């Protein structure tokens, strides 16, 4: 991949990571606000349920941030856009949609098929 395309994908990755970090900061701010007292048990249960869902979403985003950081590192060392399994170049259309991907579409489809077969 040429330097101009690497720069393009690096910018996409940085922008995506910035958005995720902003969401995480907003979540921390929202969760730290409030006194934690509720007029009745149902309000408390609803609040705790909402917080649990929010924390699960943030955990998925944390994992995505790690993948994005890894992809950014790959843009620096020149290995970005290469499938980790077969070593073939990942299509640019796929990278535009999912710039943090590490697998070409063929290897990803095979991986998903194995996961479906074994219930992973």
C-alpha positions in Angstrom: 0.0 0.0 0.0 1.4 3.4 -0.9 2.1 6.1 1.7 -0.9 8.3 0.6 -3.4 5.4 1.2 -1.7 4.5 4.5 -2.0 8.2 5.6 -5.7 8.1 4.6 -6.5 5.0 6.6 -4.4 6.3 9.6 -6.6 9.4 9.6 -9.8 7.4 9.6 -8.5 5.3 12.4 -7.5 8.3 14.5 -10.8 9.9 13.9 -12.7 6.7 14.9 -10.6 6.3 18.1 -11.2 10.0 19.0 -14.9 9.5 18.7 -14.8 6.4 20.9 -12.7 8.1 23.5 -15.1 11.0 23.6 -18.0 8.7 24.3 -16.1 7.0 27.1 -15.4 10.3 28.7 -19.1 11.3 28.5 -20.1 8.0 30.1 -17.7 8.5 33.0 -19.0 12.0 33.5 -22.6 10.9 33.4 -22.1 7.9 35.8 -20.2 10.0 38.3 -22.9 12.6 38.5 -25.9 12.0 40.7 -26.2 11.0 44.3 -27.3 7.4 43.8 -30.4 7.8 45.9 -33.7 6.6 44.4 -37.3 7.1 45.6 -38.2 3.5 45.1 -36.6 0.1 44.3 -37.9 0.0 40.7 -36.1 3.2 39.9 -32.9 1.9 41.4 -33.2 -1.4 39.5 -33.8 0.4 36.2 -30.8 2.7 36.8 -28.5 -0.3 37.7 -29.8 -2.2 34.6 -29.1 0.8 32.4 -25.6 1.2 33.9 -24.8 -2.5 33.3 -25.8 -2.2 29.6 -23.8 1.0 29.3 -20.7 -0.6 30.8 -21.0 -3.6 28.5 -21.1 -1.3 25.5 -18.1 0.6 26.8 -16.2 -2.7 27.3 -16.8 -3.6 23.7 -15.6 -0.1 22.7 -12.5 -0.5 24.8 -11.7 -3.7 22.9 -12.3 -1.9 19.6 -10.0 1.0 20.7 -7.2 -1.6 21.3 -7.8 -3.0 17.8 -7.6 0.5 16.4 -4.4 1.3 18.3 -2.9 -1.9 16.8 -4.0 -0.9 13.3 -2.5 2.6 13.8 0.8 0.9 14.8 0.6 -1.2 11.6 0.3 1.9 9.5 3.6 3.0 11.1 5.5 -0.2 10.6 4.1 -0.9 7.1 2.2 -4.0 7.8 -1.3 -2.4 7.6 -3.7 -3.9 5.1 -2.2 -7.4 5.2 -4.2 -10.4 6.4 -2.8 -11.9 9.5 -3.7 -15.4 8.5 -3.0 -15.8 4.7 -0.7 -12.8 4.2 -2.7 -11.5 1.3 -3.6 -7.8 0.9 -6.9 -6.9 2.5 -9.2 -5.2 -0.1 -9.4 -1.4 0.2 -13.2 -1.5 0.1 -13.1 -3.7 3.3 -10.6 -1.4 4.9 -12.9 1.6 4.2 -15.8 -0.1 6.0 -13.7 -1.7 8.8 -10.3 0.0 8.9 -9.2 -1.9 12.1 -9.7 -5.3 10.5 -6.8 -7.7 10.5 -8.3 -10.4 8.2 -9.2 -10.4 4.5 -12.8 -11.3 3.7 -12.0 -14.9 2.8 -10.2 -15.6 6.1 -12.9 -13.8 8.1 -15.7 -15.8 6.4 -13.8 -19.1 7.2 -13.3 -17.9 10.9 -17.0 -17.2 11.2 -17.9 -20.5 9.7 -15.7 -22.3 12.3 -17.3 -20.2 15.0 -20.8 -21.2 13.8 -19.9 -24.9 13.7 -18.4 -25.0 17.1 -20.6 -22.4 18.8 -17.8 -20.1 19.7 
